[in-house]
Structure formats: C-alpha cells, structure tokens
Amino acid sequence: MTTDDRFMDMALRLARRGLGNTWPNPAVGCVIVSDDEVPRVLGRGWTMPGGRPHAETVALDQARERFGGEALVGARAYVTLEPCSHTGRTPPCADALIAAGIAHVVSACEDPDPRVRGSGLARLREAGVAVESGPGGEAAAAINTGFFTRVREGRPMVALKTATTSDGRIATRTGASQWITGPAARARAHMMRATHDAIAVGVDTVIADDPGLTCRLPGMSARSPVRVVFDSRLRIPAGAALVKTAGEVPTWVVTTASGDTEARAELESSGVRVIEVPPRDGRVETAAALAALGDAGITRLMVEGGARLSTALLRAGLVDELHWFRAPSLIGGDGLPPFGDLGVAEMEEVRGFRARSRTPVGDDMLDIFVRVP
C-alpha cells in the first residue's frame, strides 16, 4: 500500500463515521499530513451532524490546535470528496485549504453537485495547489451513493432490507415471524439503521407490529434515523409507538391529498410531519414519494417492509441495494414471501442485481446486492 493509499484509506474510514448523520450533505473524511520525509498526521476530521462543519474545516482546526497554523504550510490534504467551492452556511472549503497554505490536495472523487462539479479542484489549481484526483474514488463513491443519487436523480438511494429463512420466507402461514434471524443479525440490522438517514415501512407493518424503528444498541439511540411511514389513507393509529414518540425521534408520514384531514391534524398535533404526494391507483406513488423525501434532504433510505411497499419499489425499479439476511432454517411453501407479484413474464424482464458482499453474522448470512443499471 502506497503512502497516498494509506492516508486516503484513513480518510475513507473517517467518512463512514458520518453515514446517516450528515444529510442533506455528503459524508466526507479528511486527513492532513506534514510534508516530511516520514509524514505525520496533523489533523483528521469528518463531516459533523447536519452537514456542518465540513470535514476539511474540522481537520484544519484540529491541526492548528495541536501544532499551530505554521505546520499547515506546505502540508498535504487527503479528502474523500472534492472540496466545495460555493458559499453556504460556511465559506468554501477550497478557500480554507488555500488560506491555510496546503500545498497538495488528493481528492478521491469529484462532487456531482452543480454548485461544485470540478470548480473546487479548479480553484485549488488556480491558487497553485498541486491537485490529484482519483485515489480511493470507487470506495468514496460507494460511501456517498446516497448523496450522488439525490443530486443526479432527485431521490435518496434505497436500500431494501429483508430477513428470511433459507427458502425465502419471512413468516409462517399464520404470520409468526419472531425471530427468524438470531441476535447477532438483529444487532447488525440496528447498526445499519444508524448509517441511513431514514427508515421506511408501510402502514400495514405499523398496524400489525407497532414497531419503534429506532437504533436500539447501547449508546446509539441518538443515531436513530427519521421514521417514514407510507400511508395512503392515513390509517396509522394515533396510539402507535411511532406517533407517541414523534417528539423524540422525527416521524414522517407520506400520504395522498385524499387523506383524512382530521387524522392529519391529529398526527401533526403529535409532532408527526405529514407529506402529501400525488396518488397512483389510490395509493402513494412511489417515485413521487421518493422525490419528496429527496426534497426534504434524505439521501439514504432503508426500507424494512412490508411486502406491499417492497414490491411497489421493486416493480418501479427504485431499489438500489438489497440487504438480505438469511437464516439457516426452512418454513416451506406455505410460508409468506418477502415480495409480491413483480409482473415478470419473460426472463428479459427479471430485475438484475449483482453481489457486492457476503458476510456471516452469527449463525445467519448477510448478502448485499447492488442493482444492475
């Protein structure tokens, strides 16, 4: 592993710490090292909650605090995403790096945001900073696939999570499902919640299971994502756990304009945010719902069910990743499948995914698949 690879890998690991916590901004990592024969780390940072301050600012501030501003002159910065060049709530990071005297910037990939898109790197070059782009690019793009999807398509990246037996059943014929997977897999699923901006279920799941949809790992409750319920006719019970805790963890309900106005008023009085989208066949139109979530800043959406919502997203071609836990058990043909009719008549219509990883989790297996474009 080269020196550049080593420090970029460090920046990538820092970037991952921000996943699920930086929306609507990307999760970025930055490492600043000295220009010595044996480089030493001067400062490290990752994007803070809510997207501010940026990783570069955190790393620069840490370096100044530890070694003084003069140590930054001639230093090298490793950043997982092109430094921004526009002024928002904070000044441009490209300008901050220039002002600090950074001599060399290694950027993993270009920012697709139209406000940046190459202009950050161009500004650095114009100021005489040596710029290298590309090392770690594939890993950096994978980290920010949600942000990239929102910029390019106006919607969040959708990760569909399911847990089944080895023969692909989520419950027995009577609906019994607790627990198909073991405690290690359930803990991993909670950790996955913490790396997504929002988690979505259909209203039937809320009515049947009354879930909390929080991150229930020790010390991780603050990392619980926004809870989103797809509910075309506002059938969510006022006494549901999601409604009762809406003041503690953000809860949004996506519905149609034909929803019950009294029910809406009651939900809003409980702190629930109600988002209206156009209907399709009397139900929430999935593409419109995702666009609305994208408008609200969500970049990474994890879908946990139920079968109706999962099927609608799959049929619409809106699932980007499948996170599939499989238990070493069988229920049989009379068990309930995770998805409904996808409308596939010919093999050419089969929705394609490629395997990205396979990881044993306790006695279970986690397969992650990525949609084939």
N, C-alpha and C positions, 0 to 999 in steps of 0.2 A: 504494500500500500504506500503510495507516494505521500509526501507531506501535505499536498493540496487535498488529496483524498481523505487523509486523516482528519484535517480540520473541517472539511466540508461534512464529513460523517458526523462530527461533533455538532455542527450547526443543524443538521437534519434531525438529530436526536432531540435537540432543544426545540425545534419547530413542532415536533409531535406533542410536546407538553401542552401546547396551546389548543390542540384539536378540541372542538366542541365548546370553546371558551372565548373565541376571538371574533365570532361573527358580528357584523357582516364582513369584517376584514379577513384576510388570509392569515394562516398560522405560519409565522416566519421565525427562523433562527439565525443568529448572527454570532460569529466568533471573531474577535480582533486579536491578532498576534503581532509580536515585535518583529522588526526586520533584522534579527540577529542570525548568526550562523546556525545557532540552535534556537529556533523561535520559541518564545514563551507566550502563554495566553495572557493577554492584558485585560480583556473583558469579554463576558458572554451575556447573551440576552435572548429572550423570545417575546413574541407579541403578548401583551398583557390582556386581561379580560376586557371584553368590549372593543378590542382592537386598538387600544391606546394605553401607554405609548408603544411605538413600534420597536421591533427587536433591535434595530441599529441604535436607536436612542438609548435603550437600556444598556446595551453593551458599551457604548461610548461613555455613558455616565459612570458605569462600574469601573472602567479603565481609568477615568480621571480621578475617581475616589481612591483607587488603590495605588496608582503610580504617578498621578499628575498629568496635566494636559500635554506636557512636552513629550511624554512617552508615546503619544499617538502620532507624532510627526514622523512620516516615513513608514508607518505600520501598514499591515495588510489586513483586509476585512473579508471574511467569508460569509456570504449571505445566501439563504436558500431561495430568495426571490428578488428580482430586480428592485433596487431601492426606488422608492416613489419620488416623483418629480413635481407633484402638484401640492398646493397648499390646501389643507382641510382644517381640521381642528388643531393640527400641529404643522410646523414647517416641513418642507420636503426632506426626506432622509438623505437624498443625494447631496443636497446642500450642506447638511450636517456633517457628512463624511468629508466633504471638500474642506469645510471650515476647520475641521479637526486636524487636517494635514495628512489624512490617509493617502498613501501613495499607490496602493494596489488593491483593487476590488475583484474578488472572484464571486460571480453570481451564478447560481445553479440554473436558473431559467428566467425567461422574460415574462414580465407581468402582462397578461392579456387585457387588463383594464384600459379602455381607450384614453383615459387621463394619463396613462404612463406609457405602455406599449413601446418600449425602446427608448423613450425620451430620458429616462433616468440614467441609463447607461451612456447615452449620448452626452448628457450634461457632465457626467464624470470625465469622459474622454476630452471634452472641450476644456475642462479645467486642468488637463494634464495628468489625470489619474490613469494609470495603466488598468485596463479592464479585460477580464477573461470571463467568458460566459460558456456554460455547458457542463462542467463537472458536477455530478450529482443530479443532473437535470431530470432523469427519469424518476428517481425517488422523490425529488421535490415536487414534480407534477402530480405524483400519486398522493402525496400529503395534501395538496391543495386542489384535488379534483373537484371538491365541492365548490370552492371559490371560482375555479375556472368554469364549471358548468353554469353557475349563476351568471357570470359575466357573458358567456357565449350564448346560453340558451334561455336565460331569464328565469331559471328554476334551480332548486337545490339538487345536488346529487342524491339519488335514492338508493339506500341500502336496505334490502328486504331480508329480515332475519326470521328464520323458522327453526323449529326443533322437532324432529320426527324420530320414529323408530327406523330401523334399517330398511324396512319395507315402505317407508314414506308415509306413515300415518301420524297424525297429530293428536288423536284421541280414539278411544274405543267407540263402538256404535252407540253407546249411551252418552257419549260426550265426556267421559272421565279422561283427564289428561295429567293430573298431578301425581308423581312427576315423571315425565318421560326421560329427561336427562338428569344427570347427577349434580351434586352440589358444586363441583368444580366448573361445570359448564354453565350453571346458573350464575355463578360469580363472574365468569368471563362475560356473560351477556350484560351484566350490570356495568362492568368496566367499559364495554362497547357503548352503552348508553352515554357514559361520560365523555366519549370522544365525538359525539354528534350534537349538533345544535338543537335538534328537536326529535321527538319520538312520536309516531303516529299510530293510531288504531282506529278501527271503525266503531260506530256507536253500538253495534251488536256485541262486540267484545266488552265494552263498558257495562252494558246491561247484564251480560252473562257472568262476568268475572269481577266487576268493580275493582279494576287494578289501580295501583298508585302511580306506576310508571316513573318511579324515582330511582336514583342510584343508591342502592342500599348496601354499600360497602363501608366499612369503618373509615370515618374521616372524609368520605366522598359525597356526603349529602349535598354540599354546596355545588357540586358538579352535575346535579340533576338537570336534564335538558328541558326545554319548553315541551309541554304535553299538548299534542294536537289530536282532536277527535273529528273524524269525518262523519257528519250527522246531517243528512239532507233535510230532515223534518224536525230537527231539534227535539229528539226523543230522549236525550240524555237526562237521567233523573236528577232533580235538584239535590237529592241526598247522596249522589255519587261521590266517592272519595276525591275524584278529580275536581269536582265543583267545590267541595268543602275546603279543599286545601289550595284553591286558586290564589289566595292571598299570600301563600308561602312559596309556591312554585308556579311560574307562569303557565296558564292553561288557555289554549285557543280552541275554538270550535269553528270548523269550516262548514258552512251550510248554504242553502239556496235562498234566493229572495222570497220564496214562498213559505219560509219557515214561520213558525208560530211567534207572533210579535210579543205576546205575553211571556212566553217561555224565554224569548231573547232578553227581555227586560229583567227577568228574574236571574238569568245567568250573569248578565252584566252587573247586576247589583251584588253578585257574589265575587266579582273580580275577574270573571271569565271574559276574554276578548272574543267577540263573535265576528267572523269574517264571511262576508257574502260573496258567492261566485255564481256564475250562470249555471243553470241546471242542464243536464242531458238525460232525456228519458225520465225526468222527475228526480234524478239523483245529482249529487255533486259531480261536476265534470272534472275528471282528474287532472287534465292538463291545466285547466283554469285554476284549480286549487293549488297546484304546484307553483304556477306563476304568481299567485297571490302570496304564497309563502316566500318566494324569492323576492318579491317587492318588499316584504317585511324584514328582509335581511338574512333569512335562513339559507345556509349554504350546504349543510349536511343533514339529511333527514333519514332517520332509521324507522322503518315500518315493521311493527311487530304483529300485525293482524288486524282483523281476522281474515278468513279466506276470501270474503267478498271484496274487501279493499285490495288485498294482494292480487287477486285475479284481475281486477279492473286496471291496476297499474301494469301488470304483465301484458294484458291484452293491448294496452295503449303503447307498449314499448318504452315505458318510463322507468323501468327498474335498471339501474346501472350496475349494482352488485347484489349477489346472493350470499348471505352469510348463513350457512346451513349446518346446524348441529345434528349429528346422527347418533342415536343410542344403539347399543348392541342388543336390540330386542326386536320382537315381531308382534304385531297385532293381528294382521291378516286383512283379507279383502273387505271385510265388513267394517273396518275402521274408517275414520274420517281423514280425507286427504288434505294437504295444506292449501291446494288451489282448486278452483272450479274449472269450468269449461273455458279453454283458451281459444276456441274457434279454429283449431288446426285441422285441416282436411288433408293436406299434402305435406310431404316432408320438406318441401321448399319453404313452407310457412312456419316451420319449427323455429322457436326463438333460441338463438345461439348464445352460449356463454363459454368462456374459456377458464380453465382452472388457474387460480393465482397461488393458492397455498392450501396445504392440508396439515392440520395441527392436532395431535392428540390432546384432549382436555379431560383429565381424569380417565374414566372408562369410556368416554364419548369421543367423537371425532368432529372437528370443525373444518368444513370445506368452505373456501371463499372463491366465488366465481365472478368474473367480470364480463359484462355484456359485450358481445362482438358487434362492432359498429355495422 
